[in-house]
């Protein structure tokens, strides 16, 4: 997959949950797992932020 694909996924997640971080966190973490396997250079925190989380929320999401 390409960067464009990752951006499309993140945008879809960000726009689908009406700013409800709790509801989308399991989905985001699931995508992170799959996308890391697809690309060893995948930037987890960048993707999580693109999904609509702030920097701190991204860190919190990664720790769960």
N, C-alpha and C positions, 0 to 999 in steps of 0.2 A: 504494500500500500504506500501511497505517497503522502507528503505533508498536507496536500489539498484534501485527501481523504480524512486524515486525522482532524483537520479543521472543520470539515463538514460534520463529522460525528460529534465533536465538541459543541458546535453551534446548535445542532439538533437537540442535544441534551440540555444545553443552557436555555433554549427557548421552549422546551416541552414541560417544564416543571414549575412554572410560575414562581420562581425564586424560592422554592422550598428545598433548602439544602439537605435536610434530613432524608427526604424521599429519594433524592437522586444519588446520594452518596454510595449506596450499594452498587448501583448501575455504573457509576464512574469508576469505582474500584475494580469492578469486573472488566470493564474495557481496558483499564490500565494493565491488568494482568495479561490480557490477550494481546494488546498492542506491544507490550514489552517483548513478548515471544516473537512477534512479527518483525520487530526492529530493535536490535540491541542498543542502538543509539537513541531510542525513544526517551523523550524528556518528560518524565512523570509530572513534575510540578507545573511545567508549562501547559500540559494538557489539562490538568485539573483546574488551573486558573482560566483556561479557555472555556471550560465548562461552566464558568460563572462564579467561581469561588475567589475570595480575596487571597492574598498571599498567606495570611495566617490560617484561613479556613482550608487552604490547600495543604498546609502542613498538618493540620488536625486530621484531615481526611486521609492522608498518607499513613498516619499513625494508627488508624482504626483497623 
